[in-house]
């Protein structure tokens, strides 16, 4: 499949998560790259941002007949009824940002199934350890279950999280070990009441997560600060 997104961070978040689910992912940052990829690689599904730097995604989808010739999901911050209707009229599904990665995965699998393409494309032998689509994300012994929206400690016990805490940890887990900026994490929780959101909100939630994830044996939380960038989850090799 092809992920068309001009924000490198958002593109990495979506593409890396889907790759972790065993899907083969191509990337494009604008309409020109999309057009080239469609001609050369013939992807079996396209995830398309509407606001691209060189064109409007809706107009491009109409010109290339995306949605008719290839399954299409618009992934965009534009959530007005007019935009949704326009997207659906072009034959595409419609997902708004900040993206719920599990919802997006389910929509992808459903579209691939209806189109007759494999919902679980084969992967190279060296990637055989890639988890099944509903498998928890694992890092340093912790398990994050996106289906049940639950976090489990290395000893298997359940750790309760608020919605904001879970969404931030899910974004970090999907990008691990790469860092995620405060700005993106702020977008991840921006569906909360805007009056409760500020630049300090992310730092507050990270502090709470670190405190909750500190183990009884004194082991620190796997969340680390990347100076000048934001936050990241330590890799298992750290």
N, C-alpha and C positions, 0 to 999 in steps of 0.2 A: 504494500500500500504506500501511498504518497502523502506526506505531511507538508502542507504549504502554509508557512507561517514566517512572518518577517522578524518577529522577536526571537533572537537566538535562545534566550532562556526558556520561553514558552515552548519553542520547537523542541529543545532538548528534553524538557520535562515530559512532553507527550510522547516523543519518539522513543526515549529511553524506557519509559514505562511499558510501552507496547512491545518493545524488543524483549524486555524481561518476561513478557507473557508468551514469548515464542513466535511473535509475528515479525516478518521481514519488512523493514521500513526504509523507504527512500525519503529524501528531504529536498525541499525547494523553498526559497526565501521570497520569491516574487512571481508575477505572472509569466515573465519570460522563461524562467527556469521551469515552471509548471508546464508550459507549452512544449518545451524541449523534452522533459521527462515523459510526458504523455506519448510523444511520438517515438521515443527511443525505447522506453521500458514497459509501456503498456501496463500500468499498475492495475490491480483488481479492485481498488477503492481509493478515493481521494478525500482527505480531510482538508478543507479549504477555509482560510480566513477571508473575510470580506474586505477588510481594510488593508490592502496591499500597497506597497510604495509606488508601484508603477501602473496600477489599474484597480478597478472595482471588481471584487470577486464575483458579484452577481452577474455583471456584464460579461466577465470572462467565462463563467459557467455557461451562459447562454450561447456565446460565440462558439465554444468548443463542444457544446451539447453534452456537458457533463451532467450526470443524473440520468441521461438516456443511454449513453454509451458506456458509462462506468458508474458504479454506485458512488454516491456523493454525500458527505456530511459537512455542512457549514459549521465551523467552530469559530465563534466570534463574540466580541463584546457588545455588539449591536443587538438589543433585545426588544425593540419596539414591535408591536403587532404587525406593522407594515413590513418590517424587515423579515419577520418570521414567515409571513404570507408569501413574500417575494421568494424566499429560499425554498419553501415548499412547492411553489409554482414552478420552480426550476427542476423539480424532481429530487431535491436533496432533503436529507434529514437536517435537523437544526439543534446545535448544542451551544449554550452560552458560556462565556467565561465569567468568573474563574471556573475551570473545567473540573467536573467530578470525574476522575479518571476511571472509576469502576463503571459509572453510567456510560461513559464513552466506549469502553471496551465491550459492554453488552450490546450497544447499538451497532458497533462494528461487526460483531459476531452474527447478529441478526441479519444485517444487510448482506454479508458474505454468504450466509446460508440461503437467503432468498435468491441471490444472484447465481447460486450454483457453485461459487468458489469455495475453497476450503476455509473454514473458520479457524483452522489451526495449521497454517502452512508449515511444510517441513523446514527444518533448520539444519545447519551443518552439524556433523558429528561432534565437533568440539563444543557445540552449544547444547548438547543433550541434557545438561543439568538444568536448563531453563525451566522454571516452575510452570505448572499448569495455570490457565488463566484465573482460576479461583484460589490458587495457592497463596498463603500469607507471604508478605515480604519479610525476609529474615536479615538481621544485621546484629553482629556481635552477641548472638544468643537470643536476642529479642525477636518476637514475631508480631507483625502488624497485619491483622486480618481485615482486608478491605471490604469483604462481604458482610461480616458481622460488625464492622467498625469497632474492633476490639484490639487491645494491646496486651501481650503476655510477656511476663518477665522470663529470663533465662531458666528459672526453676519451674516454669509452666503456669505460675499463678497469674491471675487477671489483675490488670491495673486500670482503674477507671480514669477516663479522660473526658474533658469537656469537648464540645463540638469544635471550638477554635483550636484547642490543643491537638486534637486528632487530625484536623485538616492540615495544620502546619507540619506535623510529624509525617503525614502521608506524602506531602510534597517533598520533604527532605529525603524520605526513604526512596521515592521514585527517582530522585536525582543522584543518590549516593554513588560514589563519595564526592561528587562534584558539588561546589557550593551554590547556594541559592540566595539571591539578594533579598534584603529587607523589603524592597519595593514589590517584588513578586509575592513574597509571603503576605504582604499587606493585601494584595489583590485576592489571595486565596481566602482570606477571611472577610472580604469586603461585602459579603452578603449579609453581614450583621448590621445592626442599626448604625447608620453613618455617624450618629452623634456619639457613639461609643468608640469610634475608630480614630486613632492618631498614629503618628510615626512611632510613638512609644509602645503601642499596643503589641507589636511583634516581639519586642524585647521583653515585655512583661510575660507574654505567653511562653517564650523560650525559657525564662527564669523559672516559671512554674513547672515546665516540663523537666528541666534539669533536676529540680528538687524532687519531683515525683519519681524520676528514673534513677536516682541515686540508690544503689543497692546496699543491703544490710552489711555486706562485707567491706564496705567503704569504697567500692568501685564507683568511679564517676560516671555520669551520664555520657552516652556516646555522641552527644551533640557538642560540636566544637565551633568556636568563633573563627571566621576567616577574615582577618583584618582588611578593611577596605572593600569587602565584598558582601559578607552576610554570615550565613551559618551553613554547616554541613554535618552529615553523619559520618563518623569514622568508618573506614572500610574494615572488613574482617581481618585484613592483614596488618592493621595498625598495631 
